[in-house]
C-alpha cells in the first residue's frame, strides 16, 4: 500500500478512513477535517484518535475539573500545579516534592500482571519527568467480591505486577488500600501513585522551546505492545464478557526503567535538557504534540529514525504504540553529544529524531515524505469538550431513604462480641499483610511508616530528618449514597490519616474512577463528586496539584460505585516525631477525639452483618477535620501522644483492634456516658481519632483539646492481652489476630 502523505491526503479528499474503528465520533472526524482544511492522513488520524480519546483528552470531564483551579487557590507551598506531568510542592529546606496518582484499570483486567506493572512504570516516569528522583510508590486497589473466582485471577496478578515492578526499581511501597466489592467485578481499579524529591532549581517542565534544539527519543525500543492501549482501552465500556476492542496491553521491563531513571537523573544533574516528557498513554503522539504545543515554536520529527523492536510497524502504529520505558527530551545542539554519551554509559538507546522549528506546526516525516502537518495544540489541548447531560438518578432518593439505622442491632454482649469478630475478619477489614508482604516497603532505608499505618512516610533528608507522608483513601459506598459528601469524606480521611502520622497536609492529587459518562446518572455522580472535592479542598486549604480521571468503568449497564480516590501529601520537620498506630506501652490512656453519633449509612457494619447499602453517609464537618488535624500534629510534635489512629471504616472497634494487634498490647474500654455500646463501637462518624496518651502528658493534652474546643473523652487504658469492653465482652488478642489475619490467605492462597 502506498504511503498516505499530506500531499496524497489533499489530493484524495473522499478516501474512506477508519475513524469509527479508532473510536472517533462522526462530528469529531468532521472537526479534524475542518482544522486541517482537508482529510487527515492515516498518521494524523491515528494521532487525533488517541489524543482525543477520553483517557487522554478528558473531553467529558474537563468542564467539571476546571473547578479545581477556579475554586481552590494555590497555597504558599505550590510550585507547579495542574497541567504538567505532576504537581510540585515546596516542603522546606530547599526541597520540592512531586506526586501524582493515575489509573491503569482496564489493562489490569485484561492482563493483570502487565497492566499493574506498567501502571507503576508510567507513574514513576511522570515523576521522573518533573526532574525528581522517585522515592516511594502507593497503590489504591479495588477488586470484585473476595470470594468470586475471577478475583483469584485478577488480584494475585495485579499484586505480583505491582510488587515485581516496584521491587525491581528499588522503590518502597508505603501505602494504598485494598477494597473488595462486587461492583468492581469486571472493572477492578488499579490506581498507582508515586512521590519524587528534588531541589527547587531542578524542576523540569514538558515544553519544546528554542528553534534548532534537538528532539531525542531515548529508552526502550518501540514495539507493537500497547498500540492504542490505555488510550483506547480506557475510553470504552466493557460488555458482559470483554471489551469490544482488545489492543495489546503494554509490556514492562523494570530493569530497563531503572537504567532510564539513573540515566535521566545524571542528564538532569548536568543540566542537559531544555524540556522533557515521558511516553505513556498515546506514546509518541502525546509526547511530540504536548512538547510542541507547550513550547514557543513548532517541531519536525523524522519518524523513521525511531528505534524499533519490530521493523514491520507502520508509521501509524509507531505513533500509537505505548511501549514502556521511553522518554523524549529537548536538547540544545551543543549538549547533544554529552547527552548521548550518558545514555551510552547507562546502556540506554538514544536517537535524535527531530528538532524544534521556527514555525507553529508539528511536522512528521517518514523516509522523507511528510505524513503529519498539524497545529500541535489541536492534537494535545484543543480536543472535543462535551457538556454531557446529567441528572440526579431516579433511584437516589429511595437509596437514601433505606436507612441503615433501622437494621437489627446486637442485643447483648455476646452478640456484640460475635459481630466484632465478623467485622475484623471480613475481607475489607481483615489484615492485608498477605498482599503488602509481597512489596518491599523498606528498600532504600528511608521508610519510617508503611502499611498498615495510617499514612506512609519517608525521610528525604538524612541530616535534618525532614520527611513527607502520603495517604490515599476513597469509599465508593459512601459516594454511591451521596457523591458530594462521599468525595469530601475521602478527602477528610486522607487528610486525617496524614495528620494522625504527625505530618502537616499540604496538597492533594486525585484519581476519579467512574462509570460511563454517556449515562446521565453516572455523569451526575461525577459532577457532584468533583464539586464536593473542590469545595472541600477550598475549605481545608489543600490545593489540587493534578490527578487523573478514569471513566467507562462499567460492564454493560452496570457501573462501579463512584470511587473518587484522594491522595494527600504532608510534610513533617522531623520523622523521629512521627506517630504510629500501635498501642505499645501498658498504662497509656486512651482518648477518643471528636463526636460519636448514630451514623451507619454505608458502614462496614451494615455491609458485613446485613449486606446492606442505604441511608446517608456520615456527615462531613471540614472545620472539625482541620481542628482535629491541628491537634494531632501539635500533640505529635510536642510528645503528648504515643499513638494515634483515625476512625473510619469499621469505627472505633476496628481502629482499636488494629492498634492493639500492631503493638501487641490489649486495651480495656469503658463505654462513655450518653452512648450505647453498639454506637460506641461501630459508628463511622467522621472527624474522629483514638490516641494513646502517656499518663505524664494527660493534663497537658486535655488542656490543649479543651482550649481549642475539641471533644476529648477518656475511654480506657492500654492493658493486658485482650480487647475488653467493660461489662460487655472480652476478646483475646490471640483470637483477634487469628480472625484478622486468616481471611485473605484463606481466600487467595
VEXBATOR-865861 format. One record per residue (C-alpha): residue number from 1; residue in one letter; x, y, z negated. Coordinates in steps of 0.2 Angstrom, whole numbers. Last residue first. Layout:
N
<NUM, A, <X, Y, Z>>
...
END
This chain:
749
<749, X, <-18, -93, -244>>
<748, X, <-32, -81, -239>>
<747, X, <-47, -83, -250>>
<746, X, <-39, -92, -265>>
<745, X, <-24, -80, -263>>
<744, X, <-36, -65, -264>>
<743, X, <-46, -71, -279>>
<742, X, <-33, -78, -291>>
<741, X, <-25, -62, -298>>
<740, X, <-40, -54, -307>>
<739, X, <-48, -70, -314>>
<738, X, <-31, -77, -321>>
<737, X, <-26, -60, -327>>
<736, X, <-42, -57, -336>>
<735, X, <-42, -74, -345>>
<734, X, <-24, -71, -350>>
<733, X, <-28, -54, -355>>
<732, X, <-41, -60, -367>>
<731, X, <-59, -54, -365>>
<730, X, <-68, -48, -380>>
<729, X, <-87, -44, -382>>
<728, X, <-100, -32, -388>>
<727, X, <-97, -25, -406>>
<726, X, <-81, -17, -402>>
<725, X, <-76, -18, -383>>
<724, X, <-60, -29, -385>>
<723, X, <-49, -30, -370>>
<722, X, <-37, -43, -376>>
<721, X, <-19, -46, -381>>
<720, X, <-17, -34, -396>>
<719, X, <-18, -15, -397>>
<718, X, <-18, 0, -386>>
<717, X, <-31, 11, -395>>
<716, X, <-49, 17, -393>>
<715, X, <-62, 29, -385>>
<714, X, <-56, 46, -390>>
<713, X, <-66, 58, -380>>
<712, X, <-58, 73, -370>>
<711, X, <-70, 85, -362>>
<710, X, <-60, 98, -353>>
<709, X, <-64, 116, -358>>
<708, X, <-46, 123, -356>>
<707, X, <-43, 126, -375>>
<706, X, <-51, 110, -379>>
<705, X, <-40, 100, -367>>
<704, X, <-25, 109, -374>>
<703, X, <-30, 106, -392>>
<702, X, <-33, 88, -388>>
<701, X, <-15, 85, -381>>
<700, X, <-6, 95, -395>>
<699, X, <-16, 86, -409>>
<698, X, <-13, 69, -401>>
<697, X, <5, 71, -397>>
<696, X, <13, 61, -412>>
<695, X, <0, 47, -410>>
<694, X, <6, 44, -392>>
<693, X, <-8, 47, -379>>
<692, X, <-14, 34, -367>>
<691, X, <-25, 42, -354>>
<690, X, <-41, 37, -345>>
<689, X, <-47, 48, -330>>
<688, X, <-63, 57, -325>>
<687, X, <-68, 69, -311>>
<686, X, <-81, 57, -303>>
<685, X, <-94, 47, -312>>
<684, X, <-92, 28, -307>>
<683, X, <-102, 21, -322>>
<682, X, <-97, 3, -326>>
<681, X, <-90, 3, -344>>
<680, X, <-98, 17, -353>>
<679, X, <-114, 15, -343>>
<678, X, <-116, -3, -349>>
<677, X, <-110, 0, -367>>
<676, X, <-123, 14, -370>>
<675, X, <-118, 32, -371>>
<674, X, <-123, 45, -384>>
<673, X, <-110, 41, -396>>
<672, X, <-94, 34, -389>>
<671, X, <-92, 15, -386>>
<670, X, <-77, 9, -395>>
<669, X, <-63, 1, -386>>
<668, X, <-48, -10, -392>>
<667, X, <-35, -12, -379>>
<666, X, <-23, -26, -374>>
<665, X, <-5, -24, -369>>
<664, X, <5, -32, -354>>
<663, X, <8, -15, -346>>
<662, X, <0, -19, -329>>
<661, X, <-13, -30, -336>>
<660, X, <-19, -17, -349>>
<659, X, <-19, -3, -336>>
<658, X, <-28, -14, -323>>
<657, X, <-41, -19, -337>>
<656, X, <-43, -1, -342>>
<655, X, <-46, 5, -325>>
<654, X, <-59, -8, -321>>
<653, X, <-68, -5, -337>>
<652, X, <-69, 13, -334>>
<651, X, <-77, 13, -318>>
<650, X, <-77, -1, -305>>
<649, X, <-72, 10, -290>>
<648, X, <-66, 27, -298>>
<647, X, <-58, 32, -314>>
<646, X, <-40, 38, -313>>
<645, X, <-26, 30, -323>>
<644, X, <-14, 39, -335>>
<643, X, <0, 33, -346>>
<642, X, <12, 39, -358>>
<641, X, <4, 56, -362>>
<640, X, <10, 72, -370>>
<639, X, <27, 72, -363>>
<638, X, <27, 90, -357>>
<637, X, <27, 87, -338>>
<636, X, <14, 73, -339>>
<635, X, <2, 83, -350>>
<634, X, <4, 98, -338>>
<633, X, <0, 87, -323>>
<632, X, <-14, 78, -331>>
<631, X, <-22, 94, -337>>
<630, X, <-20, 103, -321>>
<629, X, <-28, 88, -312>>
<628, X, <-43, 88, -323>>
<627, X, <-45, 107, -320>>
<626, X, <-45, 104, -301>>
<625, X, <-57, 89, -302>>
<624, X, <-68, 99, -313>>
<623, X, <-69, 114, -300>>
<622, X, <-72, 100, -287>>
<621, X, <-88, 94, -295>>
<620, X, <-94, 80, -285>>
<619, X, <-110, 70, -290>>
<618, X, <-108, 51, -289>>
<617, X, <-116, 43, -274>>
<616, X, <-134, 43, -271>>
<615, X, <-146, 29, -270>>
<614, X, <-143, 13, -260>>
<613, X, <-131, -2, -257>>
<612, X, <-135, -18, -266>>
<611, X, <-126, -35, -266>>
<610, X, <-133, -36, -284>>
<609, X, <-118, -40, -296>>
<608, X, <-104, -36, -284>>
<607, X, <-111, -22, -274>>
<606, X, <-121, -13, -288>>
<605, X, <-106, -15, -300>>
<604, X, <-94, -8, -287>>
<603, X, <-104, 7, -286>>
<602, X, <-113, 14, -270>>
<601, X, <-126, 23, -281>>
<600, X, <-121, 19, -300>>
<599, X, <-121, 36, -308>>
<598, X, <-128, 36, -326>>
<597, X, <-116, 50, -333>>
<596, X, <-99, 50, -340>>
<595, X, <-91, 67, -342>>
<594, X, <-72, 70, -341>>
<593, X, <-56, 63, -349>>
<592, X, <-57, 47, -359>>
<591, X, <-44, 46, -372>>
<590, X, <-34, 30, -378>>
<589, X, <-23, 32, -392>>
<588, X, <-6, 23, -391>>
<587, X, <-4, 11, -406>>
<586, X, <4, -3, -396>>
<585, X, <15, 4, -381>>
<584, X, <14, -2, -363>>
<583, X, <-3, 4, -357>>
<582, X, <2, 4, -338>>
<581, X, <-4, 17, -326>>
<580, X, <12, 26, -324>>
<579, X, <16, 45, -327>>
<578, X, <31, 53, -319>>
<577, X, <42, 63, -330>>
<576, X, <58, 55, -323>>
<575, X, <52, 60, -306>>
<574, X, <57, 78, -310>>
<573, X, <50, 93, -300>>
<572, X, <35, 83, -294>>
<571, X, <27, 87, -277>>
<570, X, <10, 81, -270>>
<569, X, <3, 74, -254>>
<568, X, <-15, 69, -252>>
<567, X, <-21, 57, -239>>
<566, X, <-39, 56, -236>>
<565, X, <-48, 42, -227>>
<564, X, <-65, 46, -220>>
<563, X, <-75, 30, -218>>
<562, X, <-92, 31, -210>>
<561, X, <-99, 14, -213>>
<560, X, <-94, 3, -198>>
<559, X, <-107, 4, -183>>
<558, X, <-119, -9, -177>>
<557, X, <-126, -6, -160>>
<556, X, <-114, -17, -151>>
<555, X, <-99, -19, -162>>
<554, X, <-93, -2, -169>>
<553, X, <-78, 8, -172>>
<552, X, <-81, 19, -157>>
<551, X, <-72, 34, -165>>
<550, X, <-54, 35, -173>>
<549, X, <-50, 53, -178>>
<548, X, <-32, 58, -184>>
<547, X, <-24, 70, -195>>
<546, X, <-16, 87, -197>>
<545, X, <-9, 98, -210>>
<544, X, <-26, 101, -219>>
<543, X, <-24, 114, -233>>
<542, X, <-26, 110, -251>>
<541, X, <-34, 124, -261>>
<540, X, <-46, 114, -270>>
<539, X, <-61, 124, -265>>
<538, X, <-55, 126, -247>>
<537, X, <-51, 107, -246>>
<536, X, <-68, 103, -252>>
<535, X, <-77, 114, -239>>
<534, X, <-67, 106, -225>>
<533, X, <-70, 89, -231>>
<532, X, <-88, 91, -233>>
<531, X, <-90, 99, -216>>
<530, X, <-80, 84, -208>>
<529, X, <-91, 72, -217>>
<528, X, <-107, 80, -212>>
<527, X, <-102, 81, -193>>
<526, X, <-95, 63, -193>>
<525, X, <-111, 57, -201>>
<524, X, <-122, 67, -189>>
<523, X, <-112, 60, -175>>
<522, X, <-115, 42, -181>>
<521, X, <-134, 45, -181>>
<520, X, <-133, 54, -164>>
<519, X, <-125, 38, -157>>
<518, X, <-114, 44, -142>>
<517, X, <-100, 47, -155>>
<516, X, <-99, 28, -158>>
<515, X, <-94, 23, -175>>
<514, X, <-82, 32, -187>>
<513, X, <-65, 32, -195>>
<512, X, <-58, 49, -199>>
<511, X, <-39, 48, -204>>
<510, X, <-34, 63, -215>>
<509, X, <-19, 73, -220>>
<508, X, <-19, 84, -235>>
<507, X, <-9, 97, -244>>
<506, X, <0, 102, -260>>
<505, X, <-6, 91, -275>>
<504, X, <5, 93, -290>>
<503, X, <13, 77, -296>>
<502, X, <11, 69, -313>>
<501, X, <5, 52, -307>>
<500, X, <-13, 57, -313>>
<499, X, <-11, 72, -302>>
<498, X, <-8, 61, -286>>
<497, X, <-23, 50, -291>>
<496, X, <-34, 64, -294>>
<495, X, <-31, 72, -277>>
<494, X, <-34, 55, -269>>
<493, X, <-50, 53, -278>>
<492, X, <-56, 71, -275>>
<491, X, <-53, 70, -256>>
<490, X, <-62, 53, -255>>
<489, X, <-76, 60, -266>>
<488, X, <-77, 75, -254>>
<487, X, <-79, 64, -239>>
<486, X, <-93, 54, -248>>
<485, X, <-102, 70, -253>>
<484, X, <-104, 76, -235>>
<483, X, <-107, 58, -229>>
<482, X, <-120, 54, -241>>
<481, X, <-126, 36, -244>>
<480, X, <-114, 29, -230>>
<479, X, <-100, 40, -237>>
<478, X, <-102, 32, -254>>
<477, X, <-101, 15, -246>>
<476, X, <-87, 20, -235>>
<475, X, <-76, 25, -250>>
<474, X, <-59, 33, -245>>
<473, X, <-42, 35, -253>>
<472, X, <-24, 38, -249>>
<471, X, <-11, 43, -262>>
<470, X, <6, 52, -260>>
<469, X, <19, 57, -272>>
<468, X, <35, 68, -269>>
<467, X, <51, 69, -279>>
<466, X, <64, 81, -285>>
<465, X, <76, 71, -296>>
<464, X, <89, 85, -297>>
<463, X, <104, 76, -292>>
<462, X, <96, 61, -282>>
<461, X, <85, 72, -271>>
<460, X, <70, 64, -262>>
<459, X, <63, 53, -276>>
<458, X, <48, 43, -270>>
<457, X, <31, 41, -277>>
<456, X, <16, 31, -273>>
<455, X, <0, 35, -281>>
<454, X, <-12, 27, -293>>
<453, X, <0, 13, -296>>
<452, X, <-4, -4, -289>>
<451, X, <6, -1, -278>>
<450, X, <21, 10, -279>>
<449, X, <30, 22, -291>>
<448, X, <48, 27, -293>>
<447, X, <54, 22, -275>>
<446, X, <71, 29, -272>>
<445, X, <81, 13, -271>>
<444, X, <82, 12, -252>>
<443, X, <71, -3, -252>>
<442, X, <59, -3, -267>>
<441, X, <41, -7, -260>>
<440, X, <47, -21, -248>>
<439, X, <30, -27, -242>>
<438, X, <24, -45, -243>>
<437, X, <21, -43, -262>>
<436, X, <8, -30, -257>>
<435, X, <-3, -43, -249>>
<434, X, <-3, -57, -263>>
<433, X, <-2, -42, -275>>
<432, X, <-19, -36, -270>>
<431, X, <-26, -39, -288>>
<430, X, <-45, -40, -288>>
<429, X, <-57, -25, -287>>
<428, X, <-62, -27, -269>>
<427, X, <-62, -46, -268>>
<426, X, <-72, -48, -284>>
<425, X, <-62, -54, -299>>
<424, X, <-62, -38, -309>>
<423, X, <-81, -37, -306>>
<422, X, <-86, -55, -310>>
<421, X, <-76, -54, -326>>
<420, X, <-84, -38, -331>>
<419, X, <-101, -45, -327>>
<418, X, <-99, -60, -338>>
<417, X, <-93, -50, -353>>
<416, X, <-108, -38, -351>>
<415, X, <-119, -53, -350>>
<414, X, <-112, -60, -367>>
<413, X, <-113, -43, -375>>
<412, X, <-131, -41, -372>>
<411, X, <-145, -36, -359>>
<410, X, <-135, -34, -343>>
<409, X, <-143, -22, -331>>
<408, X, <-157, -25, -318>>
<407, X, <-156, -13, -304>>
<406, X, <-166, 3, -306>>
<405, X, <-151, 14, -307>>
<404, X, <-146, 8, -289>>
<403, X, <-159, 20, -282>>
<402, X, <-167, 15, -265>>
<401, X, <-172, 33, -262>>
<400, X, <-155, 37, -254>>
<399, X, <-157, 23, -241>>
<398, X, <-175, 28, -238>>
<397, X, <-170, 46, -235>>
<396, X, <-156, 40, -223>>
<395, X, <-167, 29, -212>>
<394, X, <-172, 42, -200>>
<393, X, <-154, 47, -197>>
<392, X, <-150, 65, -199>>
<391, X, <-147, 72, -181>>
<390, X, <-133, 73, -169>>
<389, X, <-131, 78, -151>>
<388, X, <-113, 78, -145>>
<387, X, <-106, 96, -141>>
<386, X, <-93, 89, -130>>
<385, X, <-76, 97, -125>>
<384, X, <-68, 90, -110>>
<383, X, <-49, 92, -108>>
<382, X, <-40, 108, -109>>
<381, X, <-25, 103, -121>>
<380, X, <-14, 90, -113>>
<379, X, <-20, 87, -95>>
<378, X, <-27, 105, -92>>
<377, X, <-12, 112, -101>>
<376, X, <0, 104, -89>>
<375, X, <-6, 113, -74>>
<374, X, <-4, 99, -61>>
<373, X, <6, 93, -47>>
<372, X, <9, 74, -48>>
<371, X, <14, 61, -34>>
<370, X, <28, 71, -25>>
<369, X, <39, 60, -14>>
<368, X, <57, 60, -18>>
<367, X, <58, 42, -24>>
<366, X, <43, 45, -35>>
<365, X, <41, 63, -40>>
<364, X, <32, 72, -55>>
<363, X, <28, 90, -55>>
<362, X, <21, 98, -71>>
<361, X, <16, 116, -66>>
<360, X, <19, 133, -73>>
<359, X, <35, 138, -64>>
<358, X, <53, 142, -70>>
<357, X, <57, 124, -72>>
<356, X, <62, 112, -86>>
<355, X, <71, 97, -80>>
<354, X, <69, 79, -75>>
<353, X, <73, 60, -79>>
<352, X, <90, 61, -88>>
<351, X, <92, 44, -94>>
<350, X, <95, 36, -112>>
<349, X, <97, 18, -117>>
<348, X, <101, 17, -136>>
<347, X, <116, 6, -141>>
<346, X, <119, 18, -155>>
<345, X, <136, 24, -148>>
<344, X, <128, 25, -131>>
<343, X, <114, 37, -138>>
<342, X, <127, 47, -146>>
<341, X, <137, 49, -130>>
<340, X, <121, 53, -120>>
<339, X, <118, 68, -132>>
<338, X, <136, 73, -130>>
<337, X, <135, 73, -111>>
<336, X, <118, 83, -112>>
<335, X, <124, 97, -123>>
<334, X, <130, 109, -109>>
<333, X, <114, 106, -99>>
<332, X, <102, 111, -114>>
<331, X, <92, 96, -120>>
<330, X, <73, 93, -120>>
<329, X, <70, 76, -128>>
<328, X, <58, 62, -125>>
<327, X, <57, 47, -137>>
<326, X, <53, 28, -134>>
<325, X, <52, 14, -147>>
<324, X, <36, 7, -140>>
<323, X, <28, 3, -123>>
<322, X, <13, 13, -121>>
<321, X, <12, 12, -102>>
<320, X, <1, 25, -93>>
<319, X, <14, 35, -83>>
<318, X, <24, 19, -79>>
<317, X, <7, 10, -74>>
<316, X, <3, 25, -62>>
<315, X, <20, 25, -54>>
<314, X, <18, 6, -51>>
<313, X, <27, -7, -61>>
<312, X, <36, -21, -51>>
<311, X, <53, -17, -59>>
<310, X, <48, -23, -76>>
<309, X, <58, -19, -91>>
<308, X, <60, -1, -84>>
<307, X, <72, 13, -86>>
<306, X, <64, 29, -80>>
<305, X, <73, 36, -65>>
<304, X, <59, 33, -53>>
<303, X, <49, 45, -62>>
<302, X, <59, 60, -56>>
<301, X, <51, 74, -68>>
<300, X, <49, 92, -64>>
<299, X, <43, 103, -78>>
<298, X, <35, 120, -80>>
<297, X, <38, 135, -91>>
<296, X, <37, 143, -108>>
<295, X, <34, 127, -118>>
<294, X, <19, 119, -127>>
<293, X, <11, 114, -110>>
<292, X, <27, 106, -104>>
<291, X, <30, 96, -120>>
<290, X, <12, 90, -120>>
<289, X, <11, 86, -102>>
<288, X, <28, 76, -102>>
<287, X, <25, 67, -118>>
<286, X, <6, 63, -115>>
<285, X, <8, 55, -98>>
<284, X, <24, 47, -103>>
<283, X, <15, 36, -116>>
<282, X, <-4, 39, -117>>
<281, X, <-3, 34, -136>>
<280, X, <14, 34, -142>>
<279, X, <30, 42, -134>>
<278, X, <39, 54, -147>>
<277, X, <41, 72, -143>>
<276, X, <57, 83, -144>>
<275, X, <62, 101, -141>>
<274, X, <78, 111, -140>>
<273, X, <89, 96, -144>>
<272, X, <107, 95, -148>>
<271, X, <108, 102, -165>>
<270, X, <122, 91, -171>>
<269, X, <112, 84, -185>>
<268, X, <97, 82, -174>>
<267, X, <107, 71, -162>>
<266, X, <113, 61, -178>>
<265, X, <95, 59, -184>>
<264, X, <89, 54, -166>>
<263, X, <102, 40, -166>>
<262, X, <98, 34, -183>>
<261, X, <79, 33, -179>>
<260, X, <82, 25, -162>>
<259, X, <93, 12, -169>>
<258, X, <79, 8, -182>>
<257, X, <66, 8, -168>>
<256, X, <76, -5, -158>>
<255, X, <77, -16, -174>>
<254, X, <58, -13, -176>>
<253, X, <54, -20, -159>>
<252, X, <35, -18, -156>>
<251, X, <24, -25, -142>>
<250, X, <9, -14, -137>>
<249, X, <-8, -22, -135>>
<248, X, <-12, -26, -117>>
<247, X, <-27, -19, -110>>
<246, X, <-43, -28, -114>>
<245, X, <-58, -18, -107>>
<244, X, <-76, -24, -111>>
<243, X, <-70, -25, -130>>
<242, X, <-74, -42, -137>>
<241, X, <-88, -53, -144>>
<240, X, <-103, -43, -149>>
<239, X, <-98, -28, -138>>
<238, X, <-84, -17, -143>>
<237, X, <-87, 2, -141>>
<236, X, <-74, 12, -131>>
<235, X, <-61, 25, -134>>
<234, X, <-49, 15, -145>>
<233, X, <-45, 3, -131>>
<232, X, <-42, 17, -118>>
<231, X, <-29, 27, -127>>
<230, X, <-23, 13, -138>>
<229, X, <-18, 3, -123>>
<228, X, <-19, 11, -106>>
<227, X, <-4, 0, -102>>
<226, X, <1, -7, -119>>
<225, X, <14, -19, -113>>
<224, X, <19, -17, -94>>
<223, X, <36, -11, -98>>
<222, X, <46, 5, -101>>
<221, X, <64, 1, -108>>
<220, X, <67, 6, -126>>
<219, X, <75, 22, -132>>
<218, X, <78, 38, -122>>
<217, X, <70, 49, -110>>
<216, X, <79, 65, -107>>
<215, X, <72, 81, -99>>
<214, X, <86, 93, -95>>
<213, X, <86, 112, -98>>
<212, X, <86, 122, -82>>
<211, X, <72, 134, -87>>
<210, X, <72, 136, -106>>
<209, X, <57, 129, -115>>
<208, X, <49, 111, -117>>
<207, X, <40, 110, -133>>
<206, X, <36, 97, -147>>
<205, X, <43, 105, -163>>
<204, X, <59, 102, -173>>
<203, X, <61, 106, -192>>
<202, X, <79, 105, -197>>
<201, X, <81, 123, -205>>
<200, X, <69, 118, -218>>
<199, X, <79, 103, -224>>
<198, X, <71, 86, -220>>
<197, X, <60, 73, -228>>
<196, X, <48, 61, -220>>
<195, X, <32, 53, -226>>
<194, X, <22, 40, -216>>
<193, X, <4, 34, -214>>
<192, X, <-4, 19, -206>>
<191, X, <-23, 16, -204>>
<190, X, <-28, -1, -199>>
<189, X, <-47, -1, -200>>
<188, X, <-55, -18, -195>>
<187, X, <-69, -17, -182>>
<186, X, <-77, -34, -179>>
<185, X, <-81, -37, -197>>
<184, X, <-79, -20, -203>>
<183, X, <-97, -18, -209>>
<182, X, <-95, -35, -218>>
<181, X, <-85, -26, -231>>
<180, X, <-67, -29, -238>>
<179, X, <-56, -15, -244>>
<178, X, <-37, -15, -245>>
<177, X, <-29, 2, -251>>
<176, X, <-13, 12, -247>>
<175, X, <3, 15, -256>>
<174, X, <22, 13, -258>>
<173, X, <28, 3, -243>>
<172, X, <47, 6, -243>>
<171, X, <56, 9, -227>>
<170, X, <70, -2, -222>>
<169, X, <65, -2, -204>>
<168, X, <65, -21, -204>>
<167, X, <53, -20, -220>>
<166, X, <42, -8, -211>>
<165, X, <40, -19, -195>>
<164, X, <38, -36, -204>>
<163, X, <27, -29, -218>>
<162, X, <15, -20, -207>>
<161, X, <14, -34, -194>>
<160, X, <13, -48, -208>>
<159, X, <-1, -38, -216>>
<158, X, <-10, -36, -200>>
<157, X, <-8, -55, -196>>
<156, X, <-14, -61, -213>>
<155, X, <-29, -49, -212>>
<154, X, <-35, -53, -194>>
<153, X, <-36, -72, -194>>
<152, X, <-42, -76, -211>>
<151, X, <-54, -61, -209>>
<150, X, <-61, -71, -194>>
<149, X, <-67, -85, -206>>
<148, X, <-78, -73, -217>>
<147, X, <-74, -75, -235>>
<146, X, <-67, -58, -238>>
<145, X, <-81, -49, -228>>
<144, X, <-73, -38, -214>>
<143, X, <-57, -29, -216>>
<142, X, <-52, -11, -221>>
<141, X, <-34, -5, -223>>
<140, X, <-25, 11, -230>>
<139, X, <-7, 8, -226>>
<138, X, <7, 19, -233>>
<137, X, <25, 22, -227>>
<136, X, <41, 29, -235>>
<135, X, <57, 39, -232>>
<134, X, <56, 44, -213>>
<133, X, <71, 56, -210>>
<132, X, <64, 72, -203>>
<131, X, <66, 82, -187>>
<130, X, <47, 83, -183>>
<129, X, <50, 69, -170>>
<128, X, <55, 57, -184>>
<127, X, <38, 59, -192>>
<126, X, <28, 55, -176>>
<125, X, <41, 41, -173>>
<124, X, <36, 33, -190>>
<123, X, <18, 35, -186>>
<122, X, <21, 25, -170>>
<121, X, <31, 11, -177>>
<120, X, <18, 8, -191>>
<119, X, <4, 7, -179>>
<118, X, <16, -4, -168>>
<117, X, <16, -17, -182>>
<116, X, <-2, -16, -185>>
<115, X, <-7, -20, -167>>
<114, X, <7, -32, -165>>
<113, X, <2, -43, -179>>
<112, X, <-17, -41, -177>>
<111, X, <-18, -44, -159>>
<110, X, <-36, -39, -153>>
<109, X, <-42, -33, -170>>
<108, X, <-26, -23, -173>>
<107, X, <-27, -15, -156>>
<106, X, <-44, -8, -161>>
<105, X, <-39, 0, -177>>
<104, X, <-22, 8, -174>>
<103, X, <-26, 23, -184>>
<102, X, <-15, 38, -190>>
<101, X, <-10, 46, -206>>
<100, X, <3, 60, -207>>
<99, X, <17, 67, -217>>
<98, X, <31, 80, -216>>
<97, X, <41, 86, -231>>
<96, X, <52, 101, -232>>
<95, X, <67, 103, -244>>
<94, X, <76, 119, -248>>
<93, X, <75, 117, -267>>
<92, X, <56, 117, -265>>
<91, X, <42, 106, -258>>
<90, X, <38, 116, -242>>
<89, X, <25, 107, -232>>
<88, X, <26, 100, -214>>
<87, X, <11, 94, -203>>
<86, X, <14, 80, -190>>
<85, X, <16, 78, -172>>
<84, X, <11, 97, -170>>
<83, X, <-7, 104, -168>>
<82, X, <-12, 107, -186>>
<81, X, <0, 115, -198>>
<80, X, <19, 118, -200>>
<79, X, <27, 127, -215>>
<78, X, <13, 126, -227>>
<77, X, <19, 128, -245>>
<76, X, <12, 146, -248>>
<75, X, <-6, 140, -244>>
<74, X, <-14, 139, -227>>
<73, X, <-32, 145, -227>>
<72, X, <-45, 132, -226>>
<71, X, <-62, 137, -217>>
<70, X, <-56, 141, -199>>
<69, X, <-42, 129, -198>>
<68, X, <-50, 114, -205>>
<67, X, <-67, 120, -197>>
<66, X, <-59, 117, -180>>
<65, X, <-62, 98, -183>>
<64, X, <-80, 100, -179>>
<63, X, <-79, 106, -161>>
<62, X, <-64, 95, -159>>
<61, X, <-74, 79, -162>>
<60, X, <-81, 73, -146>>
<59, X, <-67, 78, -135>>
<58, X, <-53, 72, -147>>
<57, X, <-42, 72, -132>>
<56, X, <-30, 57, -135>>
<55, X, <-42, 44, -143>>
<54, X, <-57, 50, -134>>
<53, X, <-49, 48, -117>>
<52, X, <-44, 64, -108>>
<51, X, <-26, 61, -109>>
<50, X, <-28, 43, -103>>
<49, X, <-39, 47, -88>>
<48, X, <-30, 63, -84>>
<47, X, <-13, 54, -82>>
<46, X, <-20, 39, -72>>
<45, X, <-30, 51, -61>>
<44, X, <-14, 61, -58>>
<43, X, <-4, 45, -53>>
<42, X, <-18, 39, -42>>
<41, X, <-18, 56, -33>>
<40, X, <-31, 68, -38>>
<39, X, <-45, 75, -26>>
<38, X, <-43, 93, -21>>
<37, X, <-44, 110, -29>>
<36, X, <-34, 103, -43>>
<35, X, <-45, 110, -57>>
<34, X, <-61, 107, -47>>
<33, X, <-56, 89, -43>>
<32, X, <-52, 86, -62>>
<31, X, <-69, 93, -66>>
<30, X, <-78, 82, -54>>
<29, X, <-69, 67, -62>>
<28, X, <-75, 73, -79>>
<27, X, <-93, 75, -72>>
<26, X, <-93, 57, -66>>
<25, X, <-87, 51, -83>>
<24, X, <-69, 44, -85>>
<23, X, <-65, 27, -92>>
<22, X, <-52, 21, -80>>
<21, X, <-65, 10, -72>>
<20, X, <-76, 25, -69>>
<19, X, <-61, 35, -60>>
<18, X, <-57, 20, -48>>
<17, X, <-55, 31, -33>>
<16, X, <-64, 32, -16>>
<15, X, <-55, 42, -3>>
<14, X, <-65, 57, 2>>
<13, X, <-52, 70, 0>>
<12, X, <-39, 62, 11>>
<11, X, <-27, 75, 17>>
<10, X, <-25, 84, 1>>
<9, X, <-22, 67, -8>>
<8, X, <-9, 62, 5>>
<7, X, <0, 78, 2>>
<6, X, <0, 75, -17>>
<5, X, <6, 58, -14>>
<4, X, <-3, 41, -14>>
<3, X, <11, 29, -9>>
<2, X, <7, 17, 4>>
<1, X, <0, 0, 0>>
END
